[in-house]
Amino acid sequence: MLGMLNELFAATLARATVPYVRKRVLGWLRELESSEPSPPSLPNRPLSLYLHVPFCTNLCKFCHFVRYPFEEEKARKYFRKLINDVYSAYGNDVEVKEVYIGGGSPSCLPDMLGELVDVLWDLWKPEISLEVNPKDVVHRDALDYLDSNKVRRISMGVQSFFEERLRELGRPVSEEENWEAIQLIKEKNFHTFNIDLIWGVNDMKEELEKAFACGANQITFYPLMPFPAKGITGELKGFKVYQQIVREAEKNGFCRANAWTFSKGKSMVDEYISECSDFLGLGVSSFSLINGVSHVNTFSIDKYLESKDWFPNEHSLKLSRKDLDGFRKAFALHSNPKYLGLRGESFWYLGVIVLREMYTILGEYRKMKMAAATSENRNDRTVAETLKKLQQP
């Protein structure tokens, strides 16, 4: 009986939170969209660096990040521009402690990714995390260009260990290719090897058995976005699946690093956890938060490549104390509810929900910005007007 009440409390709490999160994120995006760009006021303290590589050989339908079809010539130009921007950041006395290279598929051009990693290491020797695609690992020898002494954490999107589920998600990767890529990464002995899996409302027993036995020492479980079930009933189903994930993780000796991520050790790196209060985003569509000001870069690859500026931002918005506090609390809740004086599985699930809804809204915003960036008749009013329609869950 107590278990049922806890489940109902978790579902009700999650459901009540959804409209609030959407309202806050949409309010921030509307203000950001109406703001003018300004140069960043760079801090004299270490920051985190995010580098975005937007190219993919396949555009998976579940992905909410900015990605464009892979064109080798354009991708090479892009990497060269990104490397030049990194040098410019260094020339502006930016001090970097940790780097995350995401996409898209950063491993789409393994030689250029390797060169980017070498440049980062030579400049700052930071903790480097990056994403790879299973097909690039298996068919493009992506790992041959990556030094495990320089790359601390490697993350691969497995998404599922079952062929049928991979097809449902629109993944062009086979179950066999996933396993082959996992084995190749294990042989390189990276400090942290993370795999991503997607979950919804269906039983995860067989998926979890394979995941925790595959040899990765970190697993991140992303809720499908938008979530496939609505209302309290939907959140109740989601909470039960989440409890199943937690139980299997603990049974296999994995510790909860945050609401989505489970690690075999306690000193793992996660892209959502940073020791730095500021982060700088370079590349198409990257977000930055520097000295309380949020920036977003251009979403147009062509504009990015043509720009002589190392920080081609389209919008800059000084966040209010309330907004800053809201974002910090959201990430604190996701990191560990006890930071906010909250304990229990219901609040861990609340951390799942808050980030899920934030990234769902950001995903819709990115889609609109990508459409505007690739349209000959760009209309920023359409972006602003469409944002108004996204508030309802």
C-alpha positions as CSV (number, residue, x, y, z in Angstrom):
1,M,0.0,0.0,0.0
2,L,2.8,2.4,0.9
3,G,4.6,1.6,-2.3
4,M,1.4,2.5,-4.3
5,L,1.1,5.8,-2.4
6,N,4.7,6.6,-3.2
7,E,4.2,5.9,-6.8
8,L,1.1,8.1,-6.9
9,F,2.9,10.9,-5.1
10,A,5.8,10.8,-7.6
11,A,3.4,10.8,-10.6
12,T,1.3,13.6,-9.2
13,L,4.4,15.7,-8.2
14,A,5.9,15.2,-11.7
15,R,2.7,16.1,-13.4
16,A,2.2,19.2,-11.4
17,T,5.7,20.3,-12.3
18,V,5.5,20.0,-16.1
19,P,3.5,23.2,-16.8
20,Y,5.7,25.2,-14.4
21,V,8.9,24.1,-16.1
22,R,7.5,24.7,-19.6
23,K,6.4,28.2,-18.6
24,R,9.8,29.1,-17.2
25,V,11.8,27.8,-20.1
26,L,9.6,29.3,-22.7
27,G,9.6,32.6,-21.0
28,W,13.4,32.6,-21.0
29,L,13.5,31.5,-24.7
30,R,11.1,34.3,-25.7
31,E,13.2,36.9,-24.0
32,L,16.4,35.4,-25.5
33,E,14.9,35.4,-29.0
34,S,14.0,39.1,-28.8
35,S,17.5,40.1,-27.5
36,E,20.4,41.5,-29.5
37,P,23.9,39.8,-29.6
38,S,26.7,41.2,-27.4
39,P,30.3,40.0,-27.0
40,P,30.9,37.7,-24.1
41,S,32.4,39.2,-20.9
42,L,35.0,36.5,-20.3
43,P,35.7,35.5,-16.7
44,N,39.2,35.3,-15.2
45,R,38.4,31.8,-13.8
46,P,38.3,28.4,-15.4
47,L,35.2,27.5,-17.4
48,S,33.7,24.5,-19.2
49,L,33.9,24.4,-23.0
50,Y,31.2,22.8,-25.2
51,L,32.0,22.2,-28.9
52,H,29.2,21.3,-31.3
53,V,29.7,19.2,-34.4
54,P,26.3,19.2,-36.2
55,F,26.8,16.6,-38.9
56,C,25.2,13.2,-39.0
57,T,25.1,10.5,-41.7
58,N,21.6,9.7,-40.5
59,L,19.1,12.1,-38.8
60,C,17.4,10.0,-36.1
61,K,13.8,11.0,-35.5
62,F,14.2,10.9,-31.7
63,C,17.1,13.3,-31.6
64,H,16.4,16.9,-30.4
65,F,19.9,18.3,-31.0
66,V,21.0,20.4,-33.9
67,R,22.2,18.2,-36.7
68,Y,22.4,18.4,-40.5
69,P,23.1,15.8,-43.2
70,F,26.8,15.0,-43.5
71,E,28.7,16.6,-46.4
72,E,32.4,15.8,-46.1
73,E,33.8,19.0,-47.7
74,K,31.6,21.2,-45.6
75,A,32.3,19.2,-42.5
76,R,36.1,19.6,-43.0
77,K,35.7,23.3,-43.4
78,Y,33.6,23.3,-40.2
79,F,36.2,21.4,-38.2
80,R,38.8,23.8,-39.4
81,K,36.7,26.8,-38.4
82,L,36.0,25.2,-35.0
83,I,39.7,24.6,-34.4
84,N,40.5,28.2,-35.3
85,D,37.8,29.3,-32.8
86,V,39.4,27.3,-30.1
87,Y,42.7,29.0,-30.8
88,S,40.9,32.4,-30.6
89,A,39.4,31.5,-27.3
90,Y,42.9,30.6,-26.0
91,G,44.2,33.9,-27.4
92,N,41.5,35.7,-25.4
93,D,42.9,34.2,-22.2
94,V,40.1,31.8,-21.8
95,E,41.0,29.1,-19.2
96,V,39.4,25.8,-19.8
97,K,39.1,23.0,-17.2
98,E,36.8,20.6,-19.0
99,V,35.6,20.1,-22.6
100,Y,32.6,18.3,-24.0
101,I,32.4,17.6,-27.8
102,G,28.9,16.7,-28.9
103,G,26.7,16.7,-31.9
104,G,25.5,15.5,-34.2
105,S,28.2,12.9,-34.6
106,P,31.7,14.4,-33.8
107,S,33.2,11.1,-35.1
108,C,31.9,11.7,-38.6
109,L,35.4,12.8,-39.6
110,P,37.8,10.8,-37.3
111,D,41.0,12.5,-38.5
112,M,39.6,16.0,-37.8
113,L,38.2,15.0,-34.5
114,G,41.6,13.6,-33.5
115,E,43.2,16.9,-34.6
116,L,40.7,18.9,-32.5
117,V,41.4,16.7,-29.4
118,D,45.2,17.2,-29.9
119,V,44.8,21.0,-30.1
120,L,42.6,21.1,-26.9
121,W,45.2,19.0,-25.1
122,D,48.1,21.1,-26.2
123,L,46.4,24.3,-25.1
124,W,44.9,23.4,-21.8
125,K,45.2,19.6,-21.0
126,P,41.5,19.6,-19.9
127,E,39.3,16.7,-19.0
128,I,37.9,15.8,-22.5
129,S,34.6,14.0,-23.0
130,L,33.3,13.3,-26.5
131,E,30.6,11.4,-28.4
132,V,31.1,8.7,-31.0
133,N,28.7,6.9,-33.3
134,P,28.9,3.1,-33.4
135,K,29.1,3.1,-37.2
136,D,32.1,5.5,-37.1
137,V,33.8,3.2,-34.6
138,V,33.3,0.1,-36.6
139,H,33.5,1.3,-40.2
140,R,35.6,4.5,-40.0
141,D,38.2,3.5,-37.5
142,A,37.3,6.5,-35.3
143,L,39.2,5.2,-32.3
144,D,42.5,5.1,-34.2
145,Y,42.6,8.9,-33.9
146,L,41.8,9.1,-30.2
147,D,44.4,8.9,-27.4
148,S,42.9,7.5,-24.2
149,N,45.5,9.5,-22.3
150,K,43.9,12.7,-23.6
151,V,40.2,11.7,-23.9
152,R,38.9,10.9,-20.4
153,R,35.3,10.0,-21.2
154,I,33.9,8.5,-24.4
155,S,30.1,8.3,-24.9
156,M,28.3,6.2,-27.5
157,G,24.7,6.2,-28.4
158,V,23.6,2.6,-28.3
159,Q,19.9,3.5,-27.6
160,S,18.9,-0.1,-27.6
161,F,20.3,-3.6,-27.8
162,F,17.5,-5.0,-29.8
163,E,17.0,-4.8,-33.6
164,E,13.3,-4.1,-33.5
165,R,13.6,-1.3,-31.1
166,L,16.5,0.2,-33.1
167,R,14.3,0.2,-36.2
168,E,11.4,1.9,-34.2
169,L,13.9,4.7,-33.2
170,G,15.0,5.1,-36.8
171,R,18.6,4.1,-35.9
172,P,20.6,2.9,-39.0
173,V,22.8,0.8,-36.7
174,S,22.4,-3.0,-36.2
175,E,22.6,-4.8,-32.9
176,E,25.7,-6.5,-34.1
177,E,27.4,-3.2,-34.9
178,N,26.6,-1.9,-31.4
179,W,28.3,-4.9,-29.8
180,E,31.3,-4.7,-32.1
181,A,31.7,-1.0,-31.3
182,I,31.4,-1.7,-27.6
183,Q,34.2,-4.3,-27.7
184,L,36.5,-1.9,-29.7
185,I,36.0,0.9,-27.1
186,K,36.6,-1.4,-24.2
187,E,40.0,-2.4,-25.7
188,K,41.1,1.3,-25.6
189,N,40.8,1.5,-21.8
190,F,39.2,5.0,-21.6
191,H,38.8,6.1,-18.0
192,T,35.0,6.4,-18.5
193,F,33.0,4.5,-21.1
194,N,29.4,5.7,-21.2
195,I,26.6,4.3,-23.3
196,D,23.2,6.0,-23.9
197,L,19.9,4.2,-23.8
198,I,16.4,5.5,-24.4
199,W,13.5,4.5,-22.3
200,G,9.7,5.1,-22.3
201,V,6.9,3.3,-20.6
202,N,7.7,-0.3,-21.7
203,D,9.4,-3.0,-19.5
204,M,13.2,-2.7,-19.6
205,K,14.2,-6.0,-18.1
206,E,16.0,-7.6,-21.0
207,E,17.4,-4.2,-22.1
208,L,18.9,-3.6,-18.7
209,E,20.4,-7.1,-18.4
210,K,22.4,-6.5,-21.6
211,A,23.3,-2.9,-20.7
212,F,24.8,-3.7,-17.3
213,A,26.6,-6.7,-18.6
214,C,28.1,-5.0,-21.7
215,G,31.3,-3.6,-20.0
216,A,30.5,0.1,-20.0
217,N,31.3,1.6,-16.6
218,Q,28.7,4.4,-17.0
219,I,25.2,4.3,-18.5
220,T,22.9,7.3,-19.2
221,F,19.2,6.6,-19.5
222,Y,17.4,9.3,-21.6
223,P,13.6,9.4,-21.4
224,L,12.1,9.5,-24.8
225,M,11.3,13.1,-25.7
226,P,8.5,14.1,-26.0
227,F,7.5,11.4,-23.5
228,P,5.1,8.8,-25.1
229,A,2.5,8.9,-22.3
230,K,0.6,11.9,-20.9
231,G,-1.0,12.9,-17.6
232,I,-0.7,11.3,-14.2
233,T,-1.2,7.8,-15.7
234,G,1.7,8.4,-18.1
235,E,4.0,9.6,-15.3
236,L,3.0,6.7,-13.1
237,K,4.1,4.3,-15.9
238,G,7.3,6.3,-16.3
239,F,8.1,6.2,-12.6
240,K,7.7,2.5,-12.5
241,V,10.1,2.1,-15.4
242,Y,12.5,4.5,-13.7
243,Q,12.3,2.4,-10.5
244,Q,13.2,-0.7,-12.5
245,I,16.3,1.1,-13.9
246,V,17.4,2.1,-10.4
247,R,16.9,-1.4,-8.9
248,E,18.9,-3.0,-11.7
249,A,21.7,-0.4,-11.5
250,E,22.1,-1.0,-7.7
251,K,22.0,-4.7,-8.2
252,N,24.9,-4.5,-10.6
253,G,27.0,-2.2,-8.5
254,F,26.3,1.0,-10.2
255,C,26.0,4.3,-8.3
256,R,23.6,7.1,-9.3
257,A,25.7,10.0,-10.6
258,N,22.6,12.0,-11.3
259,A,18.9,11.4,-12.1
260,W,19.8,10.0,-15.6
261,T,23.3,8.6,-15.2
262,F,24.6,5.6,-13.3
263,S,28.4,4.9,-12.9
264,K,30.4,1.9,-11.8
265,G,32.7,4.3,-9.9
266,K,32.1,7.6,-8.0
267,S,34.7,9.7,-9.9
268,M,33.0,9.6,-13.3
269,V,32.5,12.5,-15.7
270,D,29.1,13.5,-16.8
271,E,28.2,16.2,-19.4
272,Y,25.6,17.7,-17.1
273,I,27.8,18.0,-14.1
274,S,30.4,20.7,-14.0
275,E,32.7,22.2,-11.4
276,C,32.7,25.4,-13.3
277,S,29.9,28.0,-13.0
278,D,30.5,29.4,-16.5
279,F,30.4,27.5,-19.8
280,L,31.3,28.6,-23.3
281,G,29.8,27.1,-26.4
282,L,31.6,27.2,-29.7
283,G,30.1,26.1,-33.0
284,V,26.7,26.2,-34.6
285,S,23.7,26.5,-32.2
286,S,25.9,26.4,-29.1
287,F,24.6,27.9,-25.9
288,S,26.8,29.7,-23.4
289,L,26.3,31.1,-19.9
290,I,29.0,33.5,-18.9
291,N,28.9,35.9,-16.0
292,G,25.1,35.6,-15.8
293,V,24.5,36.2,-19.5
294,S,23.1,33.5,-21.8
295,H,24.2,33.5,-25.4
296,V,23.1,31.4,-28.4
297,N,25.2,31.1,-31.6
298,T,23.9,31.2,-35.1
299,F,22.1,28.0,-36.3
300,S,23.2,28.5,-39.9
301,I,26.3,26.4,-40.9
302,D,26.9,28.7,-43.9
303,K,26.8,31.9,-41.7
304,Y,29.1,30.2,-39.2
305,L,31.6,29.3,-41.9
306,E,31.5,32.8,-43.4
307,S,31.9,34.5,-40.1
308,K,35.2,36.0,-39.1
309,D,34.1,36.1,-35.5
310,W,35.1,33.3,-33.2
311,F,31.9,33.8,-31.2
312,P,29.1,34.4,-33.8
313,N,26.2,34.7,-31.4
314,E,22.7,35.7,-32.5
315,H,21.3,36.6,-29.1
316,S,22.5,37.6,-25.7
317,L,20.4,37.9,-22.6
318,K,21.3,38.9,-19.1
319,L,19.5,36.5,-16.8
320,S,17.6,37.7,-13.8
321,R,18.5,36.5,-10.4
322,K,15.2,34.5,-10.4
323,D,16.1,32.8,-13.7
324,L,19.7,32.0,-12.6
325,D,18.4,30.6,-9.4
326,G,15.8,28.5,-11.3
327,F,18.4,27.0,-13.6
328,R,20.7,26.2,-10.7
329,K,17.9,24.6,-8.8
330,A,16.9,22.5,-11.8
331,F,20.4,21.2,-12.3
332,A,20.9,20.7,-8.6
333,L,17.6,18.7,-8.5
334,H,18.9,16.6,-11.4
335,S,22.3,16.1,-9.8
336,N,21.0,15.1,-6.4
337,P,17.8,16.2,-4.7
338,K,19.5,16.2,-1.3
339,Y,21.3,19.4,-2.4
340,L,17.9,21.1,-2.1
341,G,17.0,19.2,1.2
342,L,14.8,16.7,-0.7
343,R,15.1,13.0,-0.2
344,G,13.4,9.9,-1.7
345,E,12.8,8.4,-5.1
346,S,9.9,10.7,-5.9
347,F,12.3,13.7,-5.9
348,W,14.9,11.8,-8.0
349,Y,12.1,11.2,-10.5
350,L,11.2,14.9,-10.3
351,G,14.8,15.6,-11.4
352,V,14.2,13.3,-14.4
353,I,11.0,15.3,-15.3
354,V,12.5,18.7,-14.9
355,L,15.4,18.0,-17.3
356,R,13.1,16.0,-19.7
357,E,10.7,19.0,-20.1
358,M,13.6,21.5,-20.4
359,Y,15.2,19.5,-23.2
360,T,11.9,18.8,-24.9
361,I,11.2,22.5,-25.1
362,L,14.8,23.3,-26.2
363,G,14.4,20.5,-28.8
364,E,11.4,22.2,-30.3
365,Y,13.2,25.6,-30.2
366,R,16.2,24.0,-32.0
367,K,13.9,22.6,-34.7
368,M,12.4,26.0,-35.4
369,K,15.8,27.7,-35.5
370,M,17.1,25.0,-37.9
371,A,14.1,25.5,-40.1
372,A,14.6,29.3,-40.1
373,A,18.4,28.9,-40.7
374,T,17.9,26.7,-43.8
375,S,14.9,28.6,-45.2
376,E,15.4,31.2,-48.0
377,N,12.6,33.2,-46.5
378,R,13.8,33.3,-42.9
379,N,11.2,34.7,-40.6
380,D,12.2,35.2,-36.9
381,R,8.6,36.2,-36.1
382,T,7.5,32.6,-36.9
383,V,10.0,31.3,-34.3
384,A,8.7,33.8,-31.7
385,E,5.0,33.0,-32.5
386,T,5.5,29.3,-32.4
387,L,7.2,29.5,-29.0
388,K,3.9,30.8,-27.6
389,K,2.2,27.6,-28.6
390,L,4.5,25.2,-26.8
391,Q,3.5,26.0,-23.2
392,Q,0.9,23.4,-22.8
393,P,2.2,19.8,-22.2
